[in-house]
Amino acid sequence: MSPAYLRDGILEEISKTVEAHRAGGEGRIRMKMNSLTDSRCIEALYEASQAGVPIDLNVRGICALRPGIPGVSDNIQVVSVVGRFLEHSRSTRSAATRVALLHRLAD
């Protein structure tokens, strides 16, 4: 999460979704991100869950939010792709030796 540029807009959208859900409208939150560690955004998502809003998160890396806590985050589902899915093959070639090297690195 980029607190300097995105936080206020995301918090506003979460709030609008909660209001729409409480008014009987379609209220659902789906987010895809690299990581979720911002405490204000996590608190807003917990509040949305407590209001009954279904939340689906796809987090590529670290996620500080804890889904499935009764009364707090039971409406939150998190899919996290950490581990072997983040490893990418890298290849390099040396012009001097004309040897290709393949590296396994984790982002």
C-alpha positions in Angstrom: 0.0 0.0 0.0 1.3 3.4 -0.9 0.3 5.6 2.1 1.4 8.9 0.6 -0.7 8.6 -2.5 -3.4 5.9 -2.2 -4.5 5.6 1.4 -7.1 8.4 1.5 -8.8 7.2 -1.7 -8.9 3.6 -0.6 -10.3 4.5 2.8 -13.0 6.6 1.1 -13.9 3.7 -1.2 -14.1 1.3 1.7 -16.3 3.7 3.6 -18.6 4.2 0.6 -18.9 0.4 0.2 -19.9 0.0 3.8 -22.6 2.7 3.4 -23.9 1.1 0.3 -24.0 -2.3 2.0 -25.9 -0.9 5.0 -28.4 0.7 2.7 -29.2 -2.7 1.2 -27.2 -2.2 -1.9 -24.4 -4.3 -3.5 -21.5 -4.0 -1.1 -18.4 -6.1 -1.8 -14.7 -5.3 -1.7 -12.2 -7.0 -3.9 -8.6 -5.9 -3.8 -5.4 -7.1 -5.3 -2.1 -5.8 -4.0 1.6 -6.6 -3.4 1.3 -6.3 0.4 -1.0 -5.1 3.1 0.6 -3.7 6.2 -1.0 -0.3 6.5 -2.8 -0.2 9.9 -5.4 2.3 8.9 -6.4 0.3 5.9 -6.5 -2.9 7.9 -8.7 -1.3 10.5 -11.1 0.0 7.8 -11.3 -3.5 6.3 -12.0 -5.0 9.8 -14.8 -2.4 10.2 -16.2 -3.2 6.8 -16.2 -6.9 7.7 -18.0 -6.2 11.0 -20.6 -4.3 9.0 -21.2 -7.5 7.0 -19.4 -6.5 3.8 -17.8 -9.5 2.0 -14.1 -8.9 1.3 -11.8 -10.8 -1.0 -8.1 -9.9 -0.9 -5.4 -11.2 -3.2 -2.1 -10.3 -1.6 1.2 -11.2 -3.4 3.5 -10.7 -0.4 3.1 -9.9 3.3 -0.3 -9.5 4.8 -0.7 -8.2 8.3 -4.5 -8.6 8.3 -5.8 -11.7 10.0 -8.9 -13.2 8.3 -11.4 -15.4 10.0 -11.3 -13.8 13.5 -14.9 -14.2 14.9 -16.7 -10.9 15.2 -13.7 -9.0 13.6 -12.8 -10.5 10.2 -15.1 -13.4 9.5 -16.2 -11.8 6.2 -12.6 -11.5 4.9 -11.0 -14.0 2.7 -7.3 -13.7 1.9 -5.5 -15.5 -0.9 -1.7 -15.1 -0.5 0.8 -16.3 -3.1 4.0 -16.4 -1.0 6.8 -18.9 -1.4 7.7 -20.8 -4.5 5.2 -18.8 -6.6 7.3 -15.7 -6.2 10.4 -17.3 -7.5 11.4 -16.2 -11.0 14.1 -17.6 -13.2 16.7 -15.1 -14.2 19.1 -15.7 -17.1 22.4 -13.8 -17.8 24.8 -14.2 -20.6 28.5 -13.3 -20.5 29.7 -11.8 -23.8 33.3 -12.6 -22.9 32.8 -16.3 -22.2 29.6 -16.8 -24.1 28.3 -18.9 -21.2 24.6 -18.6 -20.3 23.8 -18.8 -16.6 20.4 -19.5 -15.1 19.6 -18.2 -11.6 16.7 -19.0 -9.3 15.9 -15.9 -7.3 13.1 -15.0 -4.9 11.7 -11.5 -5.2 
